[in-house]
């Protein structure tokens, strides 16, 4: 039964806008009857245009107050659990974080609307290196002190104070993105509970023999003064000699990509000085020759046979014993001179060679990258790269320098500081990774964990099958201090008593350090008292000063986020329900930094060796529109808040100038980059447009080159959604139409309205547009659901986009306009009733489909849809005229079910063959739309004004009854083409038409094996054929000239983004040429 509201009074609907990002306590929507001098109507219910700042400010607080982001405690709904990758506490969210939030929020909203018990846990990482660096710089800038001046305890107080002051910025940004995270469960990796998990893990791994301490080469960052793991090393690809900035040397730059070749004098014995020959060696790190302890040759190289068993006379260390050794494993006699200098303490390859030949390991570097007292006095205290240049000159003076050549190389740099790294020989803590990696490989290869996109499975296998032990100690103060206590003075302690205790690690090598694994000093003494009762009196313990790698703690996130290792009933119940989590969604760049380590650690620590999550989805890296990696020093880093709110250029530049964590040169480069990337600043796009844009980019395996203009386009899409909704609402209000129940009732009313039409024997073509749009909506719903279930988010967004713009707006709403405007009465008009139900159903379904991607605008507009009688923003006060009240929705759109496709048998007439009828309807309307497109192209190609009354003709060839159009269908074509008339004729009529009208344009619109559909357009009498032909021929010449111009601009050294723009112009040029030539051909035919 059609529901009509009796009151025609209007109401006002607008939000009280909260300009801050902070969450308010209440959704402040006010609806009231306008005053007498207000014209009322739709304009006083919903704004005439979309403004994201009004729409997006208040809903988040309302969602939180309703508890929509918290899991349901007492429910049998299946659980869906996801953990937000914890961003670093040091900064604010960048556009990569915004992509993560957009994807994960869309998943959570989709799953919640599908009846799942959703929990999305947010977190924040303590970011050891980054945070310590920021606070150290702040103290140095404001107080002129170092952390050592303050002492460890005071420095850590300062870090915690900084965290409390600045650590909540990310939460505010996440809320602005609409993230439905349960903030009451927020995890910080330095919280007390999380710290217990870290300590427990270290102790368990150590007692199980998977953690050890050894003196090995590590990647050392002189700028940060700490070791790094292999996967924290980035590389600069150099093709030739290149100047590179070295942060640990201030603003200085040095030459890299250079191969220096020099010759070592050879002597019979290291104690002799008589030179018997020379042996040439080459290196890209000339300063390391001061730490050389051997030269290696291939045992079968005939050039150096006479040097077997001889020694090198070092030009700067003449008393050092430097043998010439034979090593076929290291030396390739076909490469270079066939001789290799060996620096075991500063080269990973040489390190292994040094162990094979029992060479001396000489460390020549201080921790800050200067040379230490193991080198001659003249080089001590000088920077490593300064010494490199000095050595070139010195060797030239000694006539030992041979050449300097460009050399292609990969220069290792710190991923945190960009400083050039050095291999350094240091005692560090390591995790044995091979046993842990084995389980991680099994989980993926036995499909217990699925990886999306699947191409990353091979990458996963390659890395884990060739994994190295993991250096987990960092020379920092901010972080989880290593729970290991060293016996300060071993003295006469009998080490044999301790060697079988799994809580004690005895360091191998010259330094027989003994370490007691314990969470605190008291427990450490208890362990020792088993062997030495007077340990507290006679043994002094000192806890390791180092902290654990940040990735070690974040690797426990899937377990620690739920309270592990606590055995409390609450934690055990949560783990039972929520572990493993449903999916780990994150960037592909941290697959090994984080994802693999979570699988390795959590599957080892959890009960039954359980996996930490069921699936892994990896999104691509977000780069700028030119494909460059985003970097603060390049000025192309995008703050999502700037895209949401908009930001003028001067504000963007001011933000860079206030950044104290980049050098002056980097700041200047960033300012120039920002001016180039955003010459007019960043336009206001809103959260919904940004989210939709980012998700559209997620084509699996594709790099994301973000162009802000695309977000701006999607802001226009939001306005289109707004205007389409206004159009529908205006007619719902005009006819006082509503649905007395929720969306399920609307579905029934829609199907009943089709039944009414069938029972009343309404001509099929009178409702064919309603049937067609529902069938297309069904198809869209199925594509979106399948795409979401298979992590093809881009396909889901594009399906909605295509349906909304091109089928619902451009076609369907235009088709029904004549019907809607033809009457003011709905009573008894079953076709109009069916149309209103169809419009309403499409609008409600579209908003629900869009909600996971555009949560704010869909929530705003959904409550204006006339569902639940007068319990909606559209009609609330129309009924309650004597009791004006604020309308606050009872249910969020997220509490409604996500759309499912309809049973089409009730739409196409259940008395017919459903599939056959469905195919007929879709095929018929699709052909009608093809005809519309052809008529539009004719008009557009000839640039005929829209005000021109035109008549179009359609006929089939050969003459057949297979394809016919009745008056209703012809009316659809007239409406969409805006032609005066569309007439369906036979072939004979077509011939007569050509005789009467010499200026008649003909074209084949549709061709298939059975028939072809022809269209004809009678040109107006004033159409001047010769002048038009001349105009179009000139257009061809202009296009050809433009093409030559673009081709001249193309050259091999052109920047990639400029080359791409030119290629796009050339492609568009070719399309235009084809169109114009086709038009000329048709005009030439008319002149015959």
Phi, psi and omega in degrees: 000136181287136182257122180237129177273141186278325185283138179247009178290153181260166180224162178253138185225111176203150178272146169280116191279130174260114188286340181276164178280338185299151184280134177267168186275342189215145176279110187264073172261133179238134178235129180211159178288128180291160179290169186299328183276003176267132184291346178068207180078191187298327182297339178263008176249320181220140182302151183288340177218160184282130176228105184300329181294331176279322186285325195260004188274327193250343187295326186299316179298322179294317177300313182296316181297330178280354179072026184289342182265358180264148178290157178273127185284306183260090181201152175258013178295145177294145183278142170231119187233135179217144180248127178287122176307123188288115176291160180292139181293344187291330191227204178246166181292139171253184189292335175294319175297322180297323177296314178302312181298321182294315181294311185292323178293321178296322177296314183295317180294319179299313181293322179296319179289346175262017171084022180260155179272094192269137172223122178241113186263124176273160178208172178214133183265140182289343171049069188313302185294310185297314183294314180299320181297316180297314183290321177300317179295321180297315180294318180296320182290319187269331186237349182068028182240163173254170177296329180291330175295324182279327188091157187299311185298312181293321180298316180295326174299319180295321180294315178298321178296317178297319180298317180294328183281321187246353190286351183264001180300321183295321180298317179298318180294319180298321179293323177296331177281352178085015185297125182271047179280150177273095187292342178291344181252017183304135183250135171238130190289357174248006176298160184303314182295318180294322179298323176299321179295320180295313180298315180301319181294313180300313182294320180293316179295320180295314181292336177272005177079016182260357174238135178217167179239134183205161176266110183222167172286134177232163174280114185252132177257108180296330181292316182265348180059048178209160175278156178230154174280165184304321185277003171264011181257125171260167181227139173261121180277119180245133179264335184203186179303124187217138174279129182231136178286136180243103185306325182288355177248027180073232181262010185285150174239154181222162179279132172228173185076033182233135175253117176263134177239130177220172181240139176264135171293144180247137178231162181292320183218148185297342180272352181263160181241354182284121183278127180252001180164184180226152178229121184278141175224155181234149181202150173264355181232074189300327182298336182288348178297340177288347177248011180295138176232008176189163166234130183256140174230165177277136184297340183256008181281114184293339181294334188238017181303321183291348182261001178301130178080002181269185184226161176263140172261104184289129184294338181246346179228067188296340182266000181279138178277110184234095183283155168267120186245155176259125182215097183287342180286323183269322191265131170250110187288353177273350184255129177059221182279350183082005177236142184232126174287142184244120177237083190300332184272359184217023177209131182294322178291317181292332180301313180294321177297319179299321178291322180297324186252009177055047181278167176281138178254110184246116177273121184255001187245142166279170183292341180267007177090005174268164181276144186262195185279007176273001179242164178306151186305324185295342181255348186295137177082354180269150180294147184305321185276336171292317179298326179304314180291322178298318181296325177302312181294320180297315181293327176295317178299324181276359182060035177252350181278133183253312184197163173226123184225151172299143182216125178288130185203165174251112184268118183285134178224158180286130180291344181266312188252346185070009178286153178285127186276157176231135168291125182232140179272112184215154174281124184218166174266138183229150172255132173286111190270335186303313179296324179288322181294329181301316179292321179296323177294316180300315184299321181280316185285341174263012175061025172283333171238127178262140178249131176236131355292152184298339182299337181283351179296318180293322177298317177303311182296315182300318183288313185288331178286341181239031187287146175256162175297150191256119175283116188251000180263141180230140184273065183232174173250329182273114181150189179275111182294138186295126183278063180223133185243123182269137172286115189299315182229108182294320178054239184259018181298133178279102184293337180298331179292335188259343193293341181261002179272120184286357174266003182235133177243125177257116183292136181274170179099196183295323180269105181275060180289142179246127183240132177257122182276113183199151181285341178205169186293320180301314179294327178296319179293323178300321178296316182290330182293343175295332183250330182228093185306329181262029185303321183294335181271325190252347184239128177260132179248147177222123181288143178304135181285337186285164175243169181276148175309136179305323182291339176293314180289317181291340176293345180264000188310314182298335177266310186294332180298338180259007176102357176302141013263018179302144179254019180295152180304322181296314180294315180298322179292319179296316178298322180298320183276324193249351180245128001287154178286171188284311183210145170253109180254127181196179180284146181295340183288344179246028177303319182264324176308315194232307189298310181298323181289327174298316180294316181298310185286311186290325179290338176278321188274331186286160177298141179060021179053042185287142177296155181278337179203160184276326184221156175235125173242126183247121175265160184284165176289140175269122177244174178283178187295341178269001179086009179276145176297136181287133183210140179299326181287343177266348179075018181249010175287134183247124173276123182303330179296326177294326178285321181295310185265343187083150181208121177293161184301319183296328177289320177300317181291322179298322179298319179295316183295336179274353182282111182270003184262007176236154182286169180297318178298317178295323179296315179298319179295321180293320179297316179295319179296321180293318178299322180286319184283322183229068185299334179249017184080192179249125181288155176290125181243330183089158182296313184300317180294319179296312180301311183299320179298311182298318181290326176300330183283350192276049172289125190302130177085356182263139174289144182261109174259096190283125174246117184298334180298335177290323175294323178296321177297322180285340170294321175295325175299318178300320178295324177296319177298318180299313183290322178296321177295316177303318180300311180297315181297324181299324180277328173299316181292319183298323180264005183050045183269141172202170173248133186282354180229197181275198186294332178290324176293319177302319179299316179296318180295323177298311181295322178296324180292326174293318177302318178302316180296317180295317181293331180272005179056039174296139178306134184303324184285349179285337179239013183298326179293327178289319177297316183298315184291327177292321178296319178292323177295318176305313181299318179296316179303316181295319179295315182297314180297312180297321181292318178295321182289341181247016177063028176260067188298322181299319179296322179296312180298317182292326178296315178295316181302311182297315181295311185297308186288309193266336181256311183285306185282302187295330184248297189299307182298327177290323181295320186275353181304312181303321179294315183296322183272356185279347184207159173250002183244136178253334185303124178083354181263090186289334178289317176296320178299315179297322180293316179295318176298320180295314177302313183297315181297317179297317181296311180299316181294319178298315180296321178290321176299320184281340190305316180301334183261324181235077188290328187283306183294326180289323176296317182299312185280331183300322183283354173270343179294137185282064173265161173058041176063242180265004181273062176205165185293335182289320189242358188310306184271355174292329179271317184270057184292332182265358182222070184296124185218158176289131176269117174241122183302146177275327182231141173280158176302330182290344179272358174268161182283143175292144187301141167243157180289150179280158171284109189287349180298330179279350182264322185266359181096104188295349179278354181251171174293108190303307184296317181296316181294319178300314180296323180296313181299311182296318180295318182295311181291323177299321178291322176300318181290328175295320177297318178302315181299320180293317178296318178298319180297319177302311181296316183293317182299323180269000179054043177283133184297147181295337180284348182288126176285120182238152176238130179247150182233145180228134171209160179258154179220126356291168182302126185205159177261005182297320180238117177223161178228131176266183186296325179295318181288323176296325178297324177299315181295318178301317182296315185283330180270341186061033172278154178295314179215148168237124186239131177267121184233168175263181186293323178296317177300325180295319179295319179295323180299319181294329179290321182284326186237101181296329180265078179232126183266130181239150178203151174272118183273315184221137178229134170215174185300332184276324185195170172233147180253123182256149173233151179224145180230120177279120181282148180297154184300327183282359181292119182262103190297312185295316179296321179295318180295319178297318179299317183287328176293323176296323179298321178298317180299317179299318180293321179294321178295319179297320179299315180297324178297315180296319181296324179292328181286338180283129172208158189302329185269011181290140176305147187302318183292323178291318179298320179295319179298318179294321178297321178296320178296320178296318179297314179296323177299316180297320179297316180296318179300316180299317180297313183294318178297323177296318178297316178300320180298318179294320179293322178296324178297323180290336182278348181288000000 
